[in-house]
Amino acid sequence: MSGTGGADGQSTDVYVSDDEQRSLMSTYTPVAYDNLETGPATDDTPDPGTGGRFKQLDLPKVPKLRHIVGPSAIMLGASIGSGETLFWPQLVARYGWGLYWLFVAAVCIQFVVNTEIQRWTLATGESIFRAFERVHPVVPLAMLVGGFVSLGWPGWAASAAQIGAEGLALGTYDIGGVQLAGWRLFGIVLMVFIWITYQVTPLMYNVVERIQIVLVSLSIVFTLLLFALVGSVDVLFSIPTSVTEIRRSAPTGSIAVLVGALAYAGAGGYLNLSQSLWIREKGYGMGRYQGRIKNPFAGDDPETVHENGFTFPPDRTNLERWRGWWRVTQLEHLLTFFSGLLVVTTALVVIAVSLAPGTALGAVDMWLVQIAPASGGLTTEVIYVTLFLALFTTEYAIVESFVRNSSDIIYELYGREAGWSLPRLFWGLLTVFCGWGVVILLFPIAIDDPFGLLVVGAAMSGLMMWPYIVVVQLVNTVRLPEHTMPGWGRVVAMWLAAAFFGYFSVRLVGTGLASQFGLQVFAVSPGVVGSAAGGYALWIGYALVQLYTMYRVGRAKVAASGTVERARVAGGWFK
């Protein structure tokens, strides 16, 4: 390795020393952007697509793992109250352990998808939405619409409020002559609280990260406490021999719940795309040279988010830094997101299977009506606290994710050219989104079954994942040079990810058209054979998309081979 070896044997040209880390007061490094050289139009630099070219800078040194923890903790918070607390415990308790393997598969897939979403930002400092825009502006716009459809209704706040109100024994209250359920008022308090927290610090990402780490830690502690009180060690140890158990077949109408659960075996849908923006705020890779979003009313000078990002020359030091960044990025996601999901979900599934086998209730009612009353005493209170923490943690992350993603999309598609301020746009969307949640909860709109809102939003999240997994593959191989594009192992893993979510998306669309709209011509069979004519058309469309993606990605990989000298230096574990 180049450079002088440090005390731990690592190159001081590649890794940040302890003294350097202590001196880094910020993860943002401003640069004289206009004075930088533009990356040459060669195989060494990313393909700009329909956008401008990239400025050239060295990749920052690689910090130790403990200094970059944060983005995956927020992602875990977005996940912990969705599929992990509601969908998967209810599905496995109702239909048997045979569905648990789908959860494990979905978590593994989402680990790969999330880290591939991070790749473009690590390499260029641009958000994944800017990468989508370089393909075509309609791609990020479609993500914006899908994000609102899936997250625009405050289902998580309503569910958290319902559980909190049950635990606090809130009743019904007269507000200006209108009778409002206590859980609605509690939900409004939660939305207002979220908005206020953003006002207490100049750098809005920091407060989200700190609060989410606290909430996630508390959620895990209470989950483990609940397992210690009512979990069955025998059921836990029997999982390897129980994964083939199917209590009964899932009815057709449950496909929406299943697709939602697959999406929320992790954060899912629009939320996953936030990984790109969170690692940029944290200063991962070339994101160190991009500005962060500050509170526009805090008085601090704004930091610039450049329209066109950066590229680094592929000399040996930069290639070793890239390998180091990729290693710590994957470890941060593995040890925080992946491990946290497996621990929390498995514990709650074991509890649900033990105390509510074969349940016919929705997920919220399963916990509140079936499990909590039967447990009694301290256990009941722990259940309320555990579920409330999990759901509120997710709601907090959803507000953050929706606002950050949407402000970035709107700014890049329209706001930058119009001269808007990104921090003011972020703050305005935050206020509107929280206010929208308050309005829905304040007025007596019929949402007495919050879980129904979650099913709709989760299913839409699942539908979003197939197309953006396809586009992420194309961006990371067709547009990135050899030394930063994914290796063959990840290419194949992303092919499988697209096939996985594409299959269940076709099933959801076909089943929905047939059962909800009476269009039986689109009925689909799980085994493909036996589908109606329109159903076969859906399967053929799915197959064509998959084949085209595999062809374009595979051709790009082969064409890039050997185009960058010493590209193998950037390789490493599961590149």
C-alpha positions as CSV (number, residue, x, y, z in Angstrom):
1,M,0.0,0.0,0.0
2,S,1.1,3.5,-0.7
3,G,2.0,6.1,2.0
4,T,3.5,5.7,5.4
5,G,2.1,3.0,7.7
6,G,0.3,4.1,10.8
7,A,0.2,2.5,14.2
8,D,-2.4,0.1,13.1
9,G,-0.5,-0.8,10.0
10,Q,-2.9,1.1,7.7
11,S,-1.7,3.7,5.2
12,T,-1.9,7.2,6.5
13,D,-2.5,8.3,2.8
14,V,-5.7,6.1,2.8
15,Y,-7.1,6.1,6.3
16,V,-7.8,9.0,8.7
17,S,-5.5,9.0,11.8
18,D,-6.9,9.5,15.3
19,D,-5.4,13.0,15.4
20,E,-6.9,13.9,12.0
21,Q,-10.3,12.6,13.1
22,R,-10.3,14.7,16.2
23,S,-9.4,17.8,14.2
24,L,-12.3,17.2,11.7
25,M,-14.9,19.5,13.1
26,S,-17.2,19.0,10.2
27,T,-18.0,16.4,7.6
28,Y,-18.3,19.1,4.9
29,T,-15.2,20.3,3.0
30,P,-16.0,23.4,0.9
31,V,-14.2,23.7,-2.4
32,A,-13.5,26.4,-5.0
33,Y,-15.8,24.6,-7.4
34,D,-15.4,26.9,-10.4
35,N,-11.6,26.6,-10.2
36,L,-11.5,22.8,-10.3
37,E,-10.6,20.9,-13.4
38,T,-13.4,19.1,-15.2
39,G,-13.0,15.4,-15.3
40,P,-11.9,14.2,-18.8
41,A,-14.3,12.6,-21.2
42,T,-12.6,9.2,-20.9
43,D,-13.3,5.8,-19.5
44,D,-11.9,6.9,-16.2
45,T,-14.8,9.2,-15.3
46,P,-18.6,8.7,-15.0
47,D,-20.8,9.1,-18.0
48,P,-22.8,12.4,-17.4
49,G,-25.8,11.2,-19.4
50,T,-28.1,14.2,-20.0
51,G,-26.3,16.4,-17.3
52,G,-23.1,18.3,-17.0
53,R,-19.7,16.8,-16.5
54,F,-18.0,16.2,-13.1
55,K,-15.3,18.2,-11.4
56,Q,-12.1,16.3,-10.4
57,L,-10.9,15.9,-6.8
58,D,-9.2,13.3,-4.7
59,L,-11.4,11.0,-2.7
60,P,-11.3,11.9,1.0
61,K,-9.5,9.7,3.4
62,V,-11.4,6.8,5.0
63,P,-12.5,7.3,8.6
64,K,-13.0,4.6,11.2
65,L,-16.3,2.8,11.3
66,R,-17.4,4.4,14.6
67,H,-17.2,7.9,13.0
68,I,-19.7,7.2,10.2
69,V,-22.4,5.4,12.1
70,G,-25.8,7.1,11.7
71,P,-27.4,6.8,8.2
72,S,-28.2,3.1,8.8
73,A,-29.5,3.8,12.3
74,I,-32.1,6.1,10.7
75,M,-32.9,3.4,8.2
76,L,-33.3,0.9,11.0
77,G,-35.7,3.3,12.7
78,A,-37.7,3.6,9.5
79,S,-37.9,-0.2,9.4
80,I,-38.4,-1.2,13.0
81,G,-42.1,-0.1,13.3
82,S,-43.3,-1.3,9.9
83,G,-42.7,-4.8,8.7
84,E,-40.7,-5.7,11.8
85,T,-43.4,-4.9,14.4
86,L,-46.6,-5.2,12.4
87,F,-46.5,-7.1,9.1
88,W,-44.2,-10.0,9.7
89,P,-45.3,-11.0,13.2
90,Q,-48.9,-11.0,12.0
91,L,-48.2,-12.9,8.8
92,V,-46.1,-15.6,10.4
93,A,-48.4,-16.0,13.4
94,R,-51.4,-16.4,11.0
95,Y,-49.9,-18.5,8.2
96,G,-46.9,-20.2,9.7
97,W,-43.1,-20.2,9.7
98,G,-43.1,-21.0,6.0
99,L,-43.2,-17.2,5.4
100,Y,-40.2,-16.4,7.6
101,W,-37.7,-17.4,4.9
102,L,-39.3,-14.7,2.7
103,F,-38.5,-12.1,5.4
104,V,-34.8,-13.3,5.6
105,A,-34.5,-13.2,1.8
106,A,-36.1,-9.7,1.6
107,V,-33.7,-8.4,4.3
108,C,-30.7,-9.8,2.4
109,I,-31.9,-8.3,-0.8
110,Q,-32.5,-4.9,0.8
111,F,-29.0,-4.9,2.2
112,V,-27.7,-5.1,-1.3
113,V,-30.2,-2.6,-2.8
114,N,-29.5,0.0,-0.1
115,T,-25.8,-0.2,-0.5
116,E,-26.1,0.0,-4.2
117,I,-28.2,3.2,-3.8
118,Q,-25.3,4.6,-1.8
119,R,-22.8,3.8,-4.5
120,W,-23.5,6.7,-6.8
121,T,-23.3,9.2,-4.0
122,L,-20.0,7.7,-2.7
123,A,-18.5,8.0,-6.1
124,T,-19.8,11.4,-7.2
125,G,-21.3,13.2,-4.2
126,E,-24.6,13.5,-6.1
127,S,-27.9,12.2,-4.8
128,I,-29.4,9.1,-6.4
129,F,-32.2,11.4,-7.7
130,R,-29.7,13.5,-9.6
131,A,-28.5,10.2,-11.1
132,F,-32.1,9.4,-12.1
133,E,-32.4,12.8,-13.6
134,R,-29.4,12.1,-15.8
135,V,-31.3,9.2,-17.2
136,H,-34.6,11.1,-17.7
137,P,-36.4,13.7,-15.6
138,V,-39.5,11.6,-15.5
139,V,-37.8,9.0,-13.4
140,P,-37.3,11.2,-10.2
141,L,-40.7,12.7,-10.8
142,A,-42.3,9.2,-10.8
143,M,-40.5,8.5,-7.5
144,L,-41.9,11.7,-6.0
145,V,-45.5,10.8,-7.0
146,G,-45.0,7.2,-5.7
147,G,-43.5,8.5,-2.5
148,F,-46.5,10.7,-1.8
149,V,-49.0,7.9,-2.6
150,S,-47.2,5.5,-0.3
151,L,-46.3,7.9,2.6
152,G,-48.7,10.8,2.3
153,W,-51.2,9.5,4.8
154,P,-50.0,9.5,8.4
155,G,-50.7,5.8,9.0
156,W,-47.7,5.3,11.2
157,A,-48.5,8.3,13.3
158,A,-52.1,7.1,13.6
159,S,-50.9,3.6,14.6
160,A,-48.4,4.9,17.2
161,A,-51.1,7.3,18.6
162,Q,-53.7,4.5,18.8
163,I,-51.3,2.3,20.8
164,G,-50.1,5.2,22.9
165,A,-53.7,6.2,23.6
166,E,-54.6,2.7,24.6
167,G,-51.7,2.6,27.1
168,L,-52.6,6.0,28.5
169,A,-56.3,5.1,28.6
170,L,-57.2,8.2,26.6
171,G,-60.9,8.6,25.9
172,T,-62.9,10.9,23.6
173,Y,-62.7,14.7,24.0
174,D,-64.9,17.6,23.0
175,I,-62.9,20.1,20.9
176,G,-65.0,23.1,19.8
177,G,-68.1,21.0,19.8
178,V,-66.4,18.2,17.8
179,Q,-65.9,14.9,19.4
180,L,-62.3,13.6,18.8
181,A,-60.9,10.3,19.8
182,G,-57.9,10.6,22.2
183,W,-55.6,8.8,19.8
184,R,-56.2,11.5,17.1
185,L,-55.2,14.2,19.5
186,F,-52.2,12.2,20.6
187,G,-51.2,11.7,16.9
188,I,-51.4,15.5,16.4
189,V,-49.1,16.0,19.4
190,L,-46.6,13.6,17.8
191,M,-46.6,15.4,14.5
192,V,-46.1,18.8,16.2
193,F,-43.2,17.3,18.3
194,I,-41.5,16.1,15.2
195,W,-41.7,19.5,13.6
196,I,-40.4,21.3,16.7
197,T,-37.3,19.0,16.9
198,Y,-36.1,20.3,13.6
199,Q,-36.0,23.9,14.9
200,V,-33.5,23.2,17.8
201,T,-30.3,22.8,15.7
202,P,-28.8,24.6,12.7
203,L,-27.9,21.3,11.0
204,M,-31.2,19.4,10.7
205,Y,-29.8,16.0,9.8
206,N,-27.9,15.9,13.1
207,V,-30.9,16.1,15.3
208,V,-32.7,13.4,13.3
209,E,-29.7,11.1,13.7
210,R,-29.3,11.6,17.4
211,I,-33.0,11.2,18.2
212,Q,-33.3,8.2,15.9
213,I,-30.3,6.5,17.6
214,V,-32.0,7.0,21.0
215,L,-35.3,5.8,19.8
216,V,-33.9,2.7,18.0
217,S,-31.8,1.8,21.1
218,L,-34.9,2.1,23.3
219,S,-36.9,0.0,20.9
220,I,-34.3,-2.8,20.8
221,V,-34.0,-2.8,24.6
222,F,-37.8,-3.0,25.2
223,T,-38.1,-5.7,22.5
224,L,-35.5,-7.8,24.2
225,L,-37.2,-7.1,27.6
226,L,-40.6,-8.2,26.1
227,F,-39.0,-11.4,24.7
228,A,-37.5,-12.1,28.2
229,L,-40.9,-11.8,29.7
230,V,-43.1,-13.8,27.3
231,G,-40.8,-15.1,24.5
232,S,-40.4,-18.8,24.1
233,V,-36.8,-20.0,23.8
234,D,-38.1,-23.4,22.5
235,V,-39.9,-21.6,19.6
236,L,-36.8,-19.6,18.9
237,F,-34.6,-22.7,18.7
238,S,-37.1,-24.5,16.6
239,I,-37.0,-21.9,13.8
240,P,-34.6,-23.9,11.5
241,T,-36.9,-26.9,11.5
242,S,-40.1,-24.8,11.3
243,V,-39.4,-22.7,8.2
244,T,-41.3,-25.2,6.0
245,E,-44.5,-25.0,8.1
246,I,-47.5,-23.5,6.4
247,R,-50.5,-23.3,8.7
248,R,-52.8,-22.4,5.8
249,S,-52.5,-20.8,2.4
250,A,-52.7,-17.1,2.3
251,P,-56.0,-15.9,0.6
252,T,-55.8,-13.9,-2.6
253,G,-56.6,-10.6,-0.8
254,S,-53.5,-10.9,1.4
255,I,-51.1,-10.3,-1.5
256,A,-51.1,-6.6,-0.7
257,V,-50.1,-7.4,2.8
258,L,-47.4,-9.8,1.6
259,V,-46.0,-7.3,-0.9
260,G,-46.0,-4.6,1.7
261,A,-44.3,-6.9,4.2
262,L,-41.6,-7.7,1.6
263,A,-41.1,-4.0,1.0
264,Y,-41.0,-3.3,4.7
265,A,-38.5,-6.1,5.5
266,G,-36.4,-3.0,5.8
267,A,-37.6,0.5,5.3
268,G,-38.9,-0.1,1.8
269,G,-40.0,1.9,-1.2
270,Y,-39.3,5.7,-1.1
271,L,-37.6,5.4,2.2
272,N,-34.7,3.2,0.9
273,L,-33.7,6.0,-1.5
274,S,-33.0,8.3,1.4
275,Q,-29.8,6.3,2.1
276,S,-28.2,8.4,-0.7
277,L,-29.0,11.7,0.9
278,W,-28.3,10.6,4.5
279,I,-24.7,9.5,3.6
280,R,-24.2,12.8,1.7
281,E,-25.2,14.7,4.9
282,K,-22.8,12.5,6.9
283,G,-20.0,13.2,4.5
284,Y,-19.4,9.7,3.0
285,G,-16.9,9.6,0.1
286,M,-17.3,12.4,-2.5
287,G,-20.3,13.6,-0.5
288,R,-17.8,15.3,1.7
289,Y,-17.6,18.1,-0.9
290,Q,-21.3,18.7,-1.0
291,G,-23.1,21.0,1.3
292,R,-25.6,20.0,4.0
293,I,-29.1,21.3,4.6
294,K,-29.2,23.8,7.4
295,N,-32.2,25.4,9.1
296,P,-32.7,28.6,7.0
297,F,-33.7,30.5,10.1
298,A,-30.8,29.6,12.3
299,G,-28.5,32.4,11.0
300,D,-25.7,30.2,9.8
301,D,-24.4,30.6,6.2
302,P,-25.9,28.0,3.8
303,E,-23.7,25.3,2.3
304,T,-23.7,24.8,-1.5
305,V,-25.1,21.6,-3.0
306,H,-23.5,21.6,-6.5
307,E,-25.6,20.6,-9.4
308,N,-22.9,18.4,-10.9
309,G,-20.8,16.3,-8.6
310,F,-17.3,15.1,-8.5
311,T,-15.0,12.3,-9.7
312,F,-11.6,11.2,-8.5
313,P,-8.6,10.3,-10.7
314,P,-8.0,6.5,-10.5
315,D,-4.5,6.6,-9.1
316,R,-3.4,3.9,-6.6
317,T,-4.1,6.0,-3.4
318,N,-7.6,6.9,-4.6
319,L,-8.4,3.3,-5.6
320,E,-7.3,2.1,-2.1
321,R,-9.4,4.8,-0.5
322,W,-12.4,3.7,-2.6
323,R,-11.9,0.1,-1.4
324,G,-11.7,1.4,2.2
325,W,-14.9,3.6,1.9
326,W,-16.8,0.7,0.4
327,R,-15.7,-1.6,3.2
328,V,-16.7,0.7,6.1
329,T,-20.0,1.7,4.3
330,Q,-21.0,-2.0,4.0
331,L,-20.0,-2.7,7.6
332,E,-22.0,0.2,8.9
333,H,-25.1,-1.0,7.1
334,L,-24.5,-4.7,8.1
335,L,-23.9,-4.1,11.8
336,T,-26.7,-1.5,12.2
337,F,-29.5,-2.1,9.7
338,F,-29.1,-5.8,8.8
339,S,-28.3,-7.1,12.3
340,G,-30.9,-4.9,14.0
341,L,-33.7,-6.1,11.7
342,L,-33.0,-9.7,12.3
343,V,-32.8,-9.4,16.1
344,V,-35.9,-7.3,16.5
345,T,-38.1,-9.0,14.0
346,T,-37.2,-12.6,15.0
347,A,-38.0,-11.7,18.7
348,L,-41.4,-10.2,17.9
349,V,-42.3,-13.0,15.5
350,V,-41.5,-15.6,18.1
351,I,-43.8,-13.7,20.6
352,A,-46.6,-13.4,18.1
353,V,-46.4,-17.1,17.1
354,S,-46.4,-18.1,20.8
355,L,-49.2,-16.0,22.0
356,A,-51.4,-15.5,18.9
357,P,-51.1,-18.6,16.7
358,G,-53.5,-18.6,13.7
359,T,-54.6,-15.0,14.5
360,A,-57.4,-13.6,12.2
361,L,-56.9,-10.0,13.4
362,G,-55.0,-7.2,11.8
363,A,-51.5,-6.5,13.1
364,V,-52.4,-3.6,15.4
365,D,-55.4,-5.5,16.9
366,M,-53.4,-8.7,17.2
367,W,-51.1,-6.9,19.7
368,L,-53.7,-4.7,21.4
369,V,-56.8,-7.0,21.5
370,Q,-55.3,-10.5,21.5
371,I,-51.8,-10.4,23.0
372,A,-51.7,-7.5,25.4
373,P,-54.9,-8.4,27.4
374,A,-53.8,-12.0,27.7
375,S,-50.4,-11.1,29.1
376,G,-51.5,-8.8,31.9
377,G,-49.5,-6.8,34.4
378,L,-46.0,-5.5,33.6
379,T,-46.0,-7.4,30.3
380,T,-49.0,-5.5,29.0
381,E,-47.3,-2.2,29.7
382,V,-44.0,-3.3,28.1
383,I,-46.0,-4.3,25.0
384,Y,-47.6,-0.8,24.8
385,V,-44.2,0.9,25.2
386,T,-42.4,-1.4,22.8
387,L,-45.0,-0.9,20.0
388,F,-45.3,2.8,20.6
389,L,-41.5,3.3,20.4
390,A,-41.2,1.2,17.3
391,L,-44.1,3.0,15.5
392,F,-43.1,6.5,16.5
393,T,-39.5,5.8,15.5
394,T,-40.7,4.8,12.1
395,E,-43.0,7.8,11.8
396,Y,-40.2,10.2,12.6
397,A,-38.0,8.6,10.0
398,I,-40.8,8.7,7.4
399,V,-41.3,12.4,7.9
400,E,-37.5,13.0,7.5
401,S,-37.2,10.7,4.5
402,F,-40.2,12.0,2.6
403,V,-39.3,15.7,3.1
404,R,-35.6,15.2,2.3
405,N,-36.2,13.1,-0.8
406,S,-39.0,15.3,-2.1
407,S,-37.1,18.6,-1.5
408,D,-34.1,17.2,-3.4
409,I,-36.2,16.1,-6.3
410,I,-38.1,19.3,-6.6
411,Y,-35.0,21.4,-6.2
412,E,-33.1,19.5,-8.9
413,L,-36.0,19.4,-11.4
414,Y,-37.2,22.9,-10.9
415,G,-36.0,24.8,-7.9
416,R,-32.4,25.2,-8.8
417,E,-33.1,26.9,-12.1
418,A,-35.8,29.0,-10.5
419,G,-33.4,30.3,-7.9
420,W,-35.0,28.7,-4.9
421,S,-33.1,28.0,-1.7
422,L,-32.8,24.3,-0.9
423,P,-32.9,24.8,2.9
424,R,-36.0,27.0,2.7
425,L,-37.6,24.4,0.4
426,F,-36.8,21.6,2.9
427,W,-38.2,23.6,5.8
428,G,-41.3,24.5,3.9
429,L,-42.0,20.9,2.8
430,L,-41.4,19.8,6.4
431,T,-44.0,22.3,7.7
432,V,-46.6,21.4,5.0
433,F,-46.1,17.7,5.5
434,C,-46.5,17.8,9.3
435,G,-49.4,20.2,8.9
436,W,-51.0,17.8,6.4
437,G,-50.8,15.0,8.9
438,V,-52.3,17.2,11.6
439,V,-55.2,18.1,9.3
440,I,-56.0,14.5,8.5
441,L,-55.9,13.5,12.2
442,L,-57.8,16.6,13.3
443,F,-60.8,16.2,11.0
444,P,-63.0,13.2,11.5
445,I,-61.9,11.4,8.3
446,A,-62.7,7.7,8.6
447,I,-59.4,6.2,9.5
448,D,-60.4,4.2,12.5
449,D,-58.4,1.3,11.1
450,P,-54.9,2.8,10.7
451,F,-53.5,-0.6,9.7
452,G,-55.6,-0.3,6.5
453,L,-53.6,2.9,5.6
454,L,-50.4,1.0,6.2
455,V,-51.3,-1.8,3.9
456,V,-52.1,0.6,1.0
457,G,-48.9,2.5,1.6
458,A,-46.7,-0.6,2.0
459,A,-48.1,-2.2,-1.2
460,M,-47.3,1.0,-3.1
461,S,-43.8,0.9,-1.6
462,G,-43.4,-2.6,-2.9
463,L,-44.5,-1.6,-6.4
464,M,-41.9,1.3,-6.4
465,M,-39.0,-1.0,-5.6
466,W,-38.9,-3.0,-8.8
467,P,-38.5,-0.1,-11.2
468,Y,-36.0,1.8,-9.2
469,I,-33.9,-1.3,-8.6
470,V,-33.8,-1.7,-12.4
471,V,-32.7,2.0,-12.8
472,V,-30.1,1.8,-10.0
473,Q,-28.5,-1.1,-11.8
474,L,-28.3,0.7,-15.1
475,V,-26.9,3.9,-13.5
476,N,-24.2,2.1,-11.5
477,T,-23.0,0.0,-14.4
478,V,-23.7,1.9,-17.6
479,R,-22.7,5.3,-16.1
480,L,-19.9,4.6,-13.6
481,P,-16.3,3.7,-14.7
482,E,-14.8,0.3,-14.1
483,H,-13.2,1.0,-10.7
484,T,-16.4,2.2,-9.1
485,M,-19.0,0.1,-10.8
486,P,-20.3,-3.0,-8.9
487,G,-18.5,-6.4,-9.2
488,W,-20.2,-9.4,-10.8
489,G,-21.4,-10.7,-7.4
490,R,-23.4,-7.6,-6.8
491,V,-24.6,-7.4,-10.4
492,V,-26.1,-10.9,-10.1
493,A,-27.5,-10.0,-6.6
494,M,-29.3,-7.0,-8.1
495,W,-30.6,-9.1,-11.0
496,L,-32.1,-11.4,-8.3
497,A,-33.5,-8.4,-6.3
498,A,-35.3,-7.0,-9.4
499,A,-36.6,-10.5,-10.2
500,F,-37.8,-10.9,-6.6
501,F,-39.7,-7.6,-6.4
502,G,-40.9,-7.7,-10.0
503,Y,-42.5,-11.1,-9.5
504,F,-44.5,-10.0,-6.5
505,S,-45.4,-6.6,-8.2
506,V,-46.9,-8.5,-11.1
507,R,-48.9,-10.6,-8.7
508,L,-50.1,-7.6,-6.8
509,V,-51.1,-5.7,-10.0
510,G,-52.8,-8.7,-11.6
511,T,-54.7,-9.7,-8.5
512,G,-55.7,-6.1,-7.8
513,L,-57.1,-5.6,-11.3
514,A,-59.0,-8.9,-11.1
515,S,-60.4,-8.7,-7.6
516,Q,-60.8,-4.9,-7.0
517,F,-61.9,-3.8,-10.5
518,G,-63.4,-7.0,-11.8
519,L,-61.0,-7.2,-14.7
520,Q,-60.6,-11.0,-14.7
521,V,-58.6,-10.9,-17.9
522,F,-55.6,-9.7,-15.9
523,A,-55.8,-12.5,-13.3
524,V,-52.4,-14.0,-12.6
525,S,-51.4,-17.4,-11.3
526,P,-48.5,-17.7,-8.8
527,G,-46.9,-20.3,-11.1
528,V,-47.5,-18.1,-14.2
529,V,-49.2,-21.1,-16.0
530,G,-53.0,-20.7,-15.7
531,S,-53.0,-16.9,-15.8
532,A,-55.6,-15.1,-17.9
533,A,-54.7,-13.5,-21.2
534,G,-53.9,-10.1,-19.6
535,G,-52.1,-11.9,-16.8
536,Y,-49.8,-13.5,-19.4
537,A,-49.2,-10.0,-20.9
538,L,-48.1,-8.8,-17.4
539,W,-45.7,-11.7,-17.0
540,I,-44.3,-11.2,-20.5
541,G,-43.7,-7.5,-19.8
542,Y,-42.0,-8.5,-16.5
543,A,-39.7,-10.9,-18.4
544,L,-38.8,-8.4,-21.1
545,V,-37.8,-5.8,-18.5
546,Q,-35.6,-8.3,-16.7
547,L,-34.0,-9.6,-19.9
548,Y,-33.3,-6.0,-21.1
549,T,-31.8,-5.0,-17.8
550,M,-29.5,-8.1,-17.7
551,Y,-28.4,-7.5,-21.2
552,R,-27.6,-3.8,-20.7
553,V,-25.8,-4.3,-17.4
554,G,-23.9,-7.4,-18.6
555,R,-22.8,-5.6,-21.8
556,A,-21.6,-2.6,-19.8
557,K,-19.6,-4.8,-17.4
558,V,-17.9,-6.6,-20.2
559,A,-17.2,-3.4,-22.2
560,A,-15.6,-1.7,-19.1
561,S,-13.3,-4.6,-18.3
562,G,-9.7,-3.5,-18.6
563,T,-10.5,0.1,-19.4
564,V,-9.0,1.5,-16.1
565,E,-5.4,0.7,-15.2
566,R,-5.1,-0.9,-11.7
567,A,-8.9,-1.1,-11.3
568,R,-8.5,-4.3,-9.3
569,V,-6.9,-2.3,-6.5
570,A,-10.4,-0.9,-5.8
571,G,-11.8,-4.3,-5.5
572,G,-12.7,-6.0,-2.2
573,W,-15.3,-7.9,-0.3
574,F,-18.5,-8.1,-2.3
575,K,-17.6,-5.1,-4.4
